[in-house]
Amino acid sequence: MTTTLESPTAASLLAWYDRHHRDLPWRVSPPMAARGVKPDPYRVWLSEVMLQQTTVPAVKSYFAKFLARWPTVDDLAAAANEDVMAAWAGLGYYARARNLKKCAEAVAADHGGRFPDTEEGLRALPGIGDYTSAAVAAIAFNRQAAVMDGNVERVISRLYAISAPLPGAKPLMKQKVALLTPADRPGDFAQAMMDLGATICTPKRPVCSLCPFNGACQALATHDPEQFPVKAAKKEKPMRQGAAFVAVNDEGEIFLRRRIESGLLGGMTEVPTTGWTARIDGETGIEAAPFPADWQPAGMVTHVFTHFELRLSIWRAKSVSQNENHDGWWAPVTNLEDQALPTVMKKAIAQAIPNAFAKMRLG
C-alpha cells in the first residue's frame, strides 16, 4: 500500500518554531517580536559570520565578548586590527576576522553605519557571500531570501529525499528552500529551519516523531532518513610537516611575531615557524631556526586544518638574548591570552612550556 504524503508548508514549521524555538543571544524570538522588539542587523551579521563552520556553544562567549567591547558596527570599524584578531583567537577560520573588520569599515564609511537591507547590497560588502547575505536579509530585514546552512541542507535533503550528492546538489536544495520560504516571516522561517536541523532532524537518530514535516518527509517514507543528505566520498587529508621555535628570555617572555596578512592564519600572531602551507611541507630541523640559540627538541604537535593535517616539530630555547627581535616582540608567558594566537600556535607553545595555558583547553 502506497502512503500519500502531505505537501510541506511553511505554516506548519512556523507553528512548531513558535513553541520550540531556541533562545539565542543574537536572536529576536517570537515572544520578543510580539512585544515589538526588532532584530539588530549588526548582531545578526556578527553572529552569522561567527557561526560559519563553528558551533553555537563555541560562538556564544565570543559573541558576548565582541558585543561588550564593540557594541556597534562603528565601534568595530574603529577598532585596531590586532585587537580584533586577538579577540577572535581560538574561534578559527581567521579570514573571517579579517573580513569582519573590513566589512565593518565599509558599513561605517560607505553606508553611514547602517547595513544594506537587500541581498544584493549585503553581498557587495567585504567577506559577505551568498549565505550570509541571505541570512542577514531574511533575519534582520524580513526579506524573502532562501537561507541554507548545513542544518537546512539536511532538512531539505530529507524532506525531498534528494539523492544527488553534496556539494553538487546544493543548487537544487536552494531552489526547494526558495519555494518553501514564505513572504511573511521569512526570517523566522530561516531560523526555524536551522533549529529543526539542530534539534530534531539531526545527523544521527533524528526525532522524526516530533518533526512538523513528518507527514511530508520523503526520506522518512523510505524508513532510512539518515541516508540523507548524500555526500561525495571525502578525500583523505594530506599530512604536512613543519617546525615551530619557542624562545624564552630570562624575563619570562616569549618571542612572537605576526604572520603576513594574506594566506592561512593571515595577520595572526605566531612563534617563528617554517614555511608550511596546505600544499607544501616546511623544514623541520634546527637549521631552520630564526636566530642562533641553544635550541633543544621539545616534542611534536599535530593540528587538523580544513584541508590538511599539520605535524610540527617543536624546538625550545631558554635564556635567549632580548636583542634577538627580528621583526617580532617579546610577550610575558603569563599573559598570552591577550595575544592573537591561533590554536595551533597555542599547542606549539604549550608543548614547549607546559603551563603556559594552564587555564585554557586547547582543541
VOPAGU-2260 file (C-alpha; in pm, 1 decimal, decimal comma):
REM VOPAGU-2260
SITE   aa  ch    i         X         Y         Z
SITE  MET   A    0       0,0       0,0       0,0
SITE  THR   A    1     140,3     336,5    -104,1
SITE  THR   A    2     134,8     614,2     153,5
SITE  THR   A    3      27,4     953,1      23,1
SITE  LEU   A    4     246,3    1226,6     165,9
SITE  GLU   A    5     131,6    1572,5     258,9
SITE  SER   A    6     277,0    1880,7      95,5
SITE  PRO   A    7     522,5    2058,4     327,3
SITE  THR   A    8     414,6    2405,1     437,9
SITE  ALA   A    9     592,3    2695,5     599,9
SITE  ALA   A   10     293,3    2739,2     830,8
SITE  SER   A   11     346,4    2402,2     999,0
SITE  LEU   A   12     713,4    2477,9    1057,1
SITE  LEU   A   13     645,2    2827,5    1192,9
SITE  ALA   A   14     383,1    2690,7    1432,5
SITE  TRP   A   15     645,5    2446,9    1561,9
SITE  TYR   A   16     904,2    2726,1    1586,1
SITE  ASP   A   17     670,1    2946,8    1787,5
SITE  ARG   A   18     659,2    2674,4    2053,0
SITE  HIS   A   19    1006,0    2522,7    2033,0
SITE  HIS   A   20    1249,8    2792,7    1914,8
SITE  ARG   A   21    1594,8    2809,5    2070,7
SITE  ASP   A   22    1671,6    3115,0    2282,0
SITE  LEU   A   23    1997,6    3254,4    2146,2
SITE  PRO   A   24    2168,1    3580,2    2247,4
SITE  TRP   A   25    2161,4    3724,7    1894,5
SITE  ARG   A   26    1803,6    3624,5    1817,8
SITE  VAL   A   27    1471,4    3806,6    1844,0
SITE  SER   A   28    1240,1    3522,6    1945,3
SITE  PRO   A   29     868,6    3512,0    1854,6
SITE  PRO   A   30     764,5    3636,9    2202,9
SITE  MET   A   31    1013,1    3923,8    2174,7
SITE  ALA   A   32     885,1    4010,0    1827,6
SITE  ALA   A   33     530,9    4013,0    1964,7
SITE  ARG   A   34     645,7    4279,6    2211,6
SITE  GLY   A   35     777,1    4491,3    1926,0
SITE  VAL   A   36    1148,0    4406,4    1952,5
SITE  LYS   A   37    1324,1    4438,1    1616,5
SITE  PRO   A   38    1634,8    4247,3    1506,3
SITE  ASP   A   39    1962,4    4439,8    1520,8
SITE  PRO   A   40    2137,1    4392,6    1183,3
SITE  TYR   A   41    2478,6    4427,3    1349,2
SITE  ARG   A   42    2408,4    4146,2    1594,4
SITE  VAL   A   43    2259,6    3927,9    1320,2
SITE  TRP   A   44    2558,5    3982,8    1090,9
SITE  LEU   A   45    2813,3    3931,3    1369,1
SITE  SER   A   46    2651,8    3605,7    1478,7
SITE  GLU   A   47    2619,7    3471,3    1124,7
SITE  VAL   A   48    2986,7    3535,0    1049,5
SITE  MET   A   49    3090,7    3369,1    1375,3
SITE  LEU   A   50    2862,3    3069,8    1321,1
SITE  GLN   A   51    3015,8    2975,1     986,6
SITE  GLN   A   52    3188,7    2639,3    1040,6
SITE  THR   A   53    3153,5    2688,9    1417,6
SITE  THR   A   54    2904,9    2554,2    1672,2
SITE  VAL   A   55    2656,2    2762,5    1869,7
SITE  PRO   A   56    2813,3    2677,1    2210,2
SITE  ALA   A   57    3156,8    2784,4    2085,7
SITE  VAL   A   58    3023,7    3112,5    1946,9
SITE  LYS   A   59    2822,6    3233,4    2247,3
SITE  SER   A   60    3115,1    3354,7    2459,0
SITE  TYR   A   61    3288,3    3520,1    2162,0
SITE  PHE   A   62    2966,8    3694,3    2061,0
SITE  ALA   A   63    2924,1    3831,9    2413,4
SITE  LYS   A   64    3289,2    3942,0    2424,6
SITE  PHE   A   65    3268,4    4123,6    2091,3
SITE  LEU   A   66    2941,6    4297,2    2181,4
SITE  ALA   A   67    3075,8    4410,8    2517,3
SITE  ARG   A   68    3387,9    4553,9    2358,0
SITE  TRP   A   69    3238,9    4680,9    2030,6
SITE  PRO   A   70    2861,9    4729,0    2077,8
SITE  THR   A   71    2804,6    4886,0    1734,1
SITE  VAL   A   72    2941,6    4838,6    1385,9
SITE  ASP   A   73    3103,0    5183,4    1410,3
SITE  ASP   A   74    3287,8    5073,4    1724,0
SITE  LEU   A   75    3415,4    4763,4    1546,7
SITE  ALA   A   76    3517,4    4967,2    1242,5
SITE  ALA   A   77    3726,7    5195,5    1464,2
SITE  ALA   A   78    3898,4    4908,3    1647,2
SITE  ALA   A   79    4263,5    4822,4    1589,8
SITE  ASN   A   80    4315,9    4521,7    1364,0
SITE  GLU   A   81    4536,2    4348,2    1619,0
SITE  ASP   A   82    4268,6    4387,5    1887,9
SITE  VAL   A   83    4005,4    4226,3    1666,7
SITE  MET   A   84    4237,7    3940,1    1574,5
SITE  ALA   A   85    4328,0    3885,5    1939,4
SITE  ALA   A   86    3961,1    3878,6    2040,1
SITE  TRP   A   87    3890,3    3627,0    1762,1
SITE  ALA   A   88    4183,4    3399,5    1852,6
SITE  GLY   A   89    4065,1    3044,1    1916,0
SITE  LEU   A   90    3749,2    3070,7    1706,3
SITE  GLY   A   91    3928,1    2950,3    1392,6
SITE  TYR   A   92    3891,6    3028,8    1022,1
SITE  TYR   A   93    4076,6    3355,4    1072,1
SITE  ALA   A   94    3997,0    3501,5     731,9
SITE  ARG   A   95    3653,3    3562,4     883,1
SITE  ALA   A   96    3804,4    3800,9    1138,0
SITE  ARG   A   97    3992,7    3995,7     872,0
SITE  ASN   A   98    3679,6    4022,1     658,9
SITE  LEU   A   99    3470,1    4110,9     963,4
SITE  LYS   A  100    3686,5    4416,3    1022,3
SITE  LYS   A  101    3686,2    4515,2     654,0
SITE  CYS   A  102    3308,7    4478,5     636,1
SITE  ALA   A  103    3256,1    4690,8     947,1
SITE  GLU   A  104    3478,9    4959,8     798,7
SITE  ALA   A  105    3281,0    4954,8     473,3
SITE  VAL   A  106    2946,2    4979,7     652,0
SITE  ALA   A  107    3072,2    5267,0     866,0
SITE  ALA   A  108    3245,0    5457,3     585,5
SITE  ASP   A  109    3015,7    5392,6     289,8
SITE  HIS   A  110    2674,3    5333,6     445,6
SITE  GLY   A  111    2666,3    5565,2     745,1
SITE  GLY   A  112    2686,6    5276,6     990,2
SITE  ARG   A  113    2372,3    5109,8     852,4
SITE  PHE   A  114    2378,3    4773,0     681,0
SITE  PRO   A  115    2219,7    4749,2     334,0
SITE  ASP   A  116    1880,0    4580,7     359,6
SITE  THR   A  117    1889,5    4365,9      44,4
SITE  GLU   A  118    2080,1    4053,6     -54,6
SITE  GLU   A  119    2246,1    4240,4    -339,3
SITE  GLY   A  120    2354,6    4528,9    -120,3
SITE  LEU   A  121    2485,1    4299,4     150,5
SITE  ARG   A  122    2669,3    4079,0     -96,9
SITE  ALA   A  123    2864,8    4383,1    -216,1
SITE  LEU   A  124    3025,4    4417,0     127,7
SITE  PRO   A  125    3366,8    4259,4     200,3
SITE  GLY   A  126    3350,2    3899,8     318,2
SITE  ILE   A  127    2976,3    3854,9     265,3
SITE  GLY   A  128    2876,0    3576,2      29,0
SITE  ASP   A  129    2550,8    3415,3     -74,8
SITE  TYR   A  130    2473,3    3251,6     259,1
SITE  THR   A  131    2544,0    3549,0     485,7
SITE  SER   A  132    2368,2    3796,7     257,4
SITE  ALA   A  133    2057,2    3578,9     250,5
SITE  ALA   A  134    2064,0    3517,9     626,2
SITE  VAL   A  135    2104,6    3884,4     719,3
SITE  ALA   A  136    1848,0    3997,2     461,3
SITE  ALA   A  137    1590,6    3748,8     590,1
SITE  ILE   A  138    1654,5    3765,3     965,0
SITE  ALA   A  139    1742,0    4133,3    1006,2
SITE  PHE   A  140    1527,0    4285,5     731,5
SITE  ASN   A  141    1248,9    4029,6     675,7
SITE  ARG   A  142    1338,8    3983,3     309,6
SITE  GLN   A  143    1212,5    3670,9     134,2
SITE  ALA   A  144    1556,4    3515,2      92,3
SITE  ALA   A  145    1642,8    3145,8      70,4
SITE  VAL   A  146    1880,3    3073,6     359,7
SITE  MET   A  147    2069,5    2745,1     350,8
SITE  ASP   A  148    2330,6    2631,9     601,2
SITE  GLY   A  149    2432,0    2277,0     691,1
SITE  ASN   A  150    2126,0    2221,2     908,1
SITE  VAL   A  151    1892,9    2342,4     634,9
SITE  GLU   A  152    2067,6    2122,5     377,9
SITE  ARG   A  153    1998,8    1819,8     593,7
SITE  VAL   A  154    1632,7    1908,7     646,8
SITE  ILE   A  155    1563,1    1983,8     281,8
SITE  SER   A  156    1753,9    1680,8     150,6
SITE  ARG   A  157    1543,3    1453,7     371,6
SITE  LEU   A  158    1217,4    1632,9     308,5
SITE  TYR   A  159    1255,0    1571,7     -65,9
SITE  ALA   A  160    1480,7    1260,7     -49,2
SITE  ILE   A  161    1737,4    1429,6    -272,1
SITE  SER   A  162    1966,4    1151,8    -389,3
SITE  ALA   A  163    2222,6    1367,2    -570,3
SITE  PRO   A  164    2535,2    1402,0    -354,8
SITE  LEU   A  165    2661,6    1720,1    -197,4
SITE  PRO   A  166    2804,8    1960,6    -287,5
SITE  GLY   A  167    2660,4    1918,9    -636,5
SITE  ALA   A  168    2304,7    1904,5    -501,8
SITE  LYS   A  169    2320,6    2249,0    -340,5
SITE  PRO   A  170    2155,1    2442,7    -626,8
SITE  LEU   A  171    1857,5    2203,9    -624,3
SITE  MET   A  172    1834,1    2225,2    -246,0
SITE  LYS   A  173    1838,2    2603,7    -254,9
SITE  GLN   A  174    1564,9    2601,0    -517,1
SITE  LYS   A  175    1349,9    2386,8    -286,7
SITE  VAL   A  176    1419,1    2618,6       8,4
SITE  ALA   A  177    1324,0    2921,2    -201,6
SITE  LEU   A  178     991,1    2763,1    -294,9
SITE  LEU   A  179     913,0    2693,0      71,2
SITE  THR   A  180    1023,4    3030,5     210,5
SITE  PRO   A  181     715,1    3244,6     281,4
SITE  ALA   A  182     676,8    3615,3     213,6
SITE  ASP   A  183     550,6    3653,8     570,9
SITE  ARG   A  184     809,3    3588,2     845,7
SITE  PRO   A  185    1094,1    3473,2     618,0
SITE  GLY   A  186    1347,6    3542,6     892,5
SITE  ASP   A  187    1162,8    3324,3    1141,1
SITE  PHE   A  188    1128,1    3057,5     873,6
SITE  ALA   A  189    1505,0    3057,1     814,4
SITE  GLN   A  190    1576,0    3029,1    1186,2
SITE  ALA   A  191    1309,0    2761,7    1223,0
SITE  MET   A  192    1476,8    2550,6     955,3
SITE  MET   A  193    1809,3    2590,5    1134,9
SITE  ASP   A  194    1655,3    2496,4    1469,4
SITE  LEU   A  195    1479,1    2196,8    1319,0
SITE  GLY   A  196    1807,2    2066,8    1180,0
SITE  ALA   A  197    1992,4    2134,8    1504,4
SITE  THR   A  198    1741,2    1977,5    1743,0
SITE  ILE   A  199    1511,2    1734,2    1556,7
SITE  CYS   A  200    1645,3    1649,6    1210,9
SITE  THR   A  201    1990,8    1570,8    1346,6
SITE  PRO   A  202    2261,1    1380,9    1154,6
SITE  LYS   A  203    2214,0    1069,4    1367,5
SITE  ARG   A  204    1893,8     943,6    1529,6
SITE  PRO   A  205    1659,4    1218,3    1406,4
SITE  VAL   A  206    1347,6    1250,3    1622,1
SITE  CYS   A  207    1106,3    1215,9    1332,3
SITE  SER   A  208     802,5    1167,7    1556,3
SITE  LEU   A  209     835,1    1529,1    1674,8
SITE  CYS   A  210     906,6    1683,6    1335,1
SITE  PRO   A  211     644,4    1920,5    1191,4
SITE  PHE   A  212     730,2    1786,7     845,0
SITE  ASN   A  213     693,7    1417,1     929,3
SITE  GLY   A  214     376,0    1379,8     724,5
SITE  ALA   A  215     551,6    1523,3     420,2
SITE  CYS   A  216     902,9    1380,6     454,8
SITE  GLN   A  217    1004,8    1159,7     164,8
SITE  ALA   A  218    1315,7    1033,8     346,4
SITE  LEU   A  219    1105,0     920,6     642,3
SITE  ALA   A  220     887,4     728,5     397,8
SITE  THR   A  221    1196,1     528,1     296,8
SITE  HIS   A  222    1239,2     426,4     665,2
SITE  ASP   A  223    1603,5     535,4     647,2
SITE  PRO   A  224    1623,4     915,6     675,9
SITE  GLU   A  225    1985,4     901,6     791,1
SITE  GLN   A  226    2096,3     812,8     438,8
SITE  PHE   A  227    2031,4    1177,2     350,2
SITE  PRO   A  228    2198,3    1405,7     268,3
SITE  VAL   A  229    2410,3    1200,7      32,0
SITE  LYS   A  230    2769,9    1317,3      39,1
SITE  ALA   A  231    3050,4    1262,9    -206,7
SITE  ALA   A  232    3335,2    1048,2     -77,8
SITE  LYS   A  233    3578,7    1251,3     128,5
SITE  LYS   A  234    3932,1    1288,3       5,6
SITE  GLU   A  235    4199,4    1188,1     252,2
SITE  LYS   A  236    4364,2    1493,8     405,0
SITE  PRO   A  237    4733,5    1529,3     322,6
SITE  MET   A  238    4981,7    1541,2     609,5
SITE  ARG   A  239    5216,3    1839,6     609,6
SITE  GLN   A  240    5522,4    1892,3     826,5
SITE  GLY   A  241    5699,9    2191,0     969,8
SITE  ALA   A  242    5873,0    2325,5    1278,1
SITE  ALA   A  243    5795,2    2586,4    1541,8
SITE  PHE   A  244    6054,6    2761,7    1756,6
SITE  VAL   A  245    5965,7    2870,4    2110,4
SITE  ALA   A  246    6223,4    3112,7    2251,9
SITE  VAL   A  247    6208,0    3239,2    2611,7
SITE  ASN   A  248    6429,9    3505,0    2768,6
SITE  ASP   A  249    6540,7    3544,8    3130,2
SITE  GLU   A  250    6248,0    3779,4    3198,1
SITE  GLY   A  251    5998,5    3500,5    3135,2
SITE  GLU   A  252    5895,1    3642,5    2799,6
SITE  ILE   A  253    5835,6    3454,6    2476,5
SITE  PHE   A  254    5933,2    3573,5    2130,2
SITE  LEU   A  255    5637,7    3629,8    1896,8
SITE  ARG   A  256    5585,5    3773,8    1553,1
SITE  ARG   A  257    5296,0    3847,3    1318,9
SITE  ARG   A  258    5214,2    3635,9    1015,3
SITE  ILE   A  259    5170,4    3809,2     681,8
SITE  GLU   A  260    4818,1    3939,4     619,3
SITE  SER   A  261    4737,7    3707,9     329,8
SITE  GLY   A  262    4702,6    3332,0     337,3
SITE  LEU   A  263    4637,8    3080,5     611,5
SITE  LEU   A  264    4621,2    3238,9     960,1
SITE  GLY   A  265    4696,2    3573,8     795,2
SITE  GLY   A  266    4759,5    3857,3    1039,7
SITE  MET   A  267    4761,1    3627,4    1342,0
SITE  THR   A  268    5039,4    3602,3    1599,4
SITE  GLU   A  269    5283,0    3311,4    1591,9
SITE  VAL   A  270    5605,8    3179,1    1730,4
SITE  PRO   A  271    5860,6    3154,3    1448,0
SITE  THR   A  272    5772,0    2865,5    1222,2
SITE  THR   A  273    5878,5    2726,6     887,5
SITE  GLY   A  274    5709,1    2776,8     553,2
SITE  TRP   A  275    5447,6    2503,6     558,1
SITE  THR   A  276    5120,7    2552,1     374,6
SITE  ALA   A  277    4829,2    2330,7     273,7
SITE  ARG   A  278    5032,6    2232,7     -33,9
SITE  ILE   A  279    5394,5    2210,4      79,5
SITE  ASP   A  280    5598,8    2093,2     376,4
SITE  GLY   A  281    5818,8    2324,4     577,3
SITE  GLU   A  282    6159,8    2244,9     717,7
SITE  THR   A  283    6156,3    2053,9    1045,0
SITE  GLY   A  284    6513,4    2072,0    1174,5
SITE  ILE   A  285    6721,4    2309,2    1383,4
SITE  GLU   A  286    6881,4    2452,3    1070,3
SITE  ALA   A  287    6556,6    2641,5    1010,4
SITE  ALA   A  288    6576,7    2826,1    1345,1
SITE  PRO   A  289    6505,3    3200,2    1317,1
SITE  PHE   A  290    6820,9    3300,2    1508,7
SITE  PRO   A  291    7111,5    3133,5    1691,9
SITE  ALA   A  292    7026,6    2993,3    2035,8
SITE  ASP   A  293    7057,1    2674,3    2237,0
SITE  TRP   A  294    6765,3    2506,8    2061,4
SITE  GLN   A  295    6652,1    2176,5    2209,8
SITE  PRO   A  296    6385,6    1939,1    2075,3
SITE  ALA   A  297    6060,2    1962,2    2272,6
SITE  GLY   A  298    5839,8    1706,0    2104,7
SITE  MET   A  299    5575,6    1732,0    1839,2
SITE  VAL   A  300    5218,2    1856,5    1800,0
SITE  THR   A  301    4951,9    1777,6    1542,2
SITE  HIS   A  302    4676,7    2010,1    1427,1
SITE  VAL   A  303    4396,0    1947,1    1179,6
SITE  PHE   A  304    4301,7    2223,6     937,8
SITE  THR   A  305    4009,4    2207,9     696,3
SITE  HIS   A  306    4210,1    2073,6     404,3
SITE  PHE   A  307    4519,7    1919,9     561,4
SITE  GLU   A  308    4677,6    1791,0     879,2
SITE  LEU   A  309    4992,5    1952,2    1016,1
SITE  ARG   A  310    5266,3    1790,1    1223,2
SITE  LEU   A  311    5500,1    2041,7    1385,5
SITE  SER   A  312    5836,5    1958,1    1539,0
SITE  ILE   A  313    5879,3    2185,6    1840,8
SITE  TRP   A  314    6212,5    2341,3    1934,2
SITE  ARG   A  315    6269,2    2530,4    2259,2
SITE  ALA   A  316    6542,2    2772,8    2367,1
SITE  LYS   A  317    6583,0    2935,7    2708,9
SITE  SER   A  318    6776,4    3242,7    2825,8
SITE  VAL   A  319    6763,6    3391,6    2477,3
SITE  SER   A  320    6901,0    3743,8    2442,4
SITE  GLN   A  321    6626,0    4003,2    2421,2
SITE  ASN   A  322    6819,3    4167,0    2140,2
SITE  GLU   A  323    6703,6    3883,9    1918,8
SITE  ASN   A  324    6387,7    4056,8    1798,2
SITE  HIS   A  325    6392,3    4002,7    1420,6
SITE  ASP   A  326    6071,9    4196,3    1346,6
SITE  GLY   A  327    5888,3    4049,5    1641,6
SITE  TRP   A  328    5830,2    4125,4    2007,1
SITE  TRP   A  329    5863,9    3970,5    2349,8
SITE  ALA   A  330    5547,4    3898,6    2549,1
SITE  PRO   A  331    5512,1    3767,2    2906,3
SITE  VAL   A  332    5437,2    3395,5    2911,9
SITE  THR   A  333    5188,5    3467,2    3191,1
SITE  ASN   A  334    4980,0    3696,4    2970,0
SITE  LEU   A  335    4947,2    3512,7    2639,8
SITE  GLU   A  336    4566,0    3527,6    2645,7
SITE  ASP   A  337    4595,5    3885,8    2517,4
SITE  GLN   A  338    4783,1    3774,3    2206,1
SITE  ALA   A  339    4613,4    3682,4    1876,6
SITE  LEU   A  340    4744,3    3327,1    1886,9
SITE  PRO   A  341    4558,2    3065,7    1681,9
SITE  THR   A  342    4507,8    2724,8    1838,6
SITE  VAL   A  343    4793,9    2560,6    1650,2
SITE  MET   A  344    5037,7    2814,9    1795,6
SITE  LYS   A  345    4896,2    2770,1    2144,1
SITE  LYS   A  346    4957,1    2397,3    2105,0
SITE  ALA   A  347    5316,5    2460,2    1999,7
SITE  ILE   A  348    5381,3    2689,8    2295,7
SITE  ALA   A  349    5211,7    2452,0    2540,0
SITE  GLN   A  350    5431,0    2168,6    2414,6
SITE  ALA   A  351    5742,4    2371,5    2493,6
SITE  ILE   A  352    5606,6    2543,9    2806,7
SITE  PRO   A  353    5351,6    2304,7    2961,7
SITE  ASN   A  354    5190,6    2557,5    3198,4
SITE  ALA   A  355    5161,0    2842,9    2950,3
SITE  PHE   A  356    4787,3    2786,7    2902,8
SITE  ALA   A  357    4706,2    2603,0    3223,9
SITE  LYS   A  358    4359,4    2761,5    3245,9
SITE  MET   A  359    4270,9    2703,3    2882,2
SITE  ARG   A  360    4154,2    2394,8    2697,5
SITE  LEU   A  361    4325,7    2357,6    2361,5
SITE  GLY   A  362    4145,5    2179,6    2075,6
